[in-house]
Amino acid sequence: MSDNRDALRTWLELLRTTNAIKKFTDTEFRRSFGLSISRFDVLSALDRAGPTGLRAGALTQQLMVTDGNTTQVTAPLIRDGLVKRKTMRDDARVAIFSLTKKGERVFAKMAADHKDWIGDIFAGLTKTEKATIQKLLGKLNLSQVNGKSGRTAA
């Protein structure tokens, strides 16, 4: 029972820390670029996809949101000229999203600032301490989170 209590306290501390960093980052994106962290996530996914872009379904999957959320977050990016939406030549039902040249420039600046903000947050840790955190997080049993049961049948 004590182990579960310790696990819960650890999870709550991870959650508190992650939420604080996410809130700070979102505030900085809004202040500096007028864009939310959700929109940064879209730009980031499209940047990784390169010039070919991503089908709407693949973007939704990468963002781990619903189709409606993807539509809601991409519409302003399209309106602002950061993202373009096109349909496939052979199937007009399939939407493909990609960055515009303006989107590439804005994302590059956002990514550089994001890297600096996160670097500043973690500046108090040594390289070894950061590696230790990564190693410890990698040891978590995420089989249930990933849709597989971590328990064996009795």
Sequence and secondary structure as in RCSB ss.txt:
>XXXX:A:sequence
MSDNRDALRTWLELLRTTNAIKKFTDTEFRRSFGLSISRFDVLSALDRAGPTGLRAGALTQQLMVTDGNTTQVTA
PLIRDGLVKRKTMRDDARVAIFSLTKKGERVFAKMAADHKDWIGDIFAGLTKTEKATIQKLLGKLNLSQVNGKSG
RTAA
>XXXX:A:secstr
 HHHHHHHHHHHHHHHHHHHHHHHHHHHHHHHHS  HHHHHHHHHHHHHGGG EEHHHHHHHHTS HHHHHHHHH
HHHHTTSEEEEE SS TT EEEEE HHHHHHHHHHHHHHHHHHHHHTTTS HHHHHHHHHHHHTS  TTTTTS  
S   
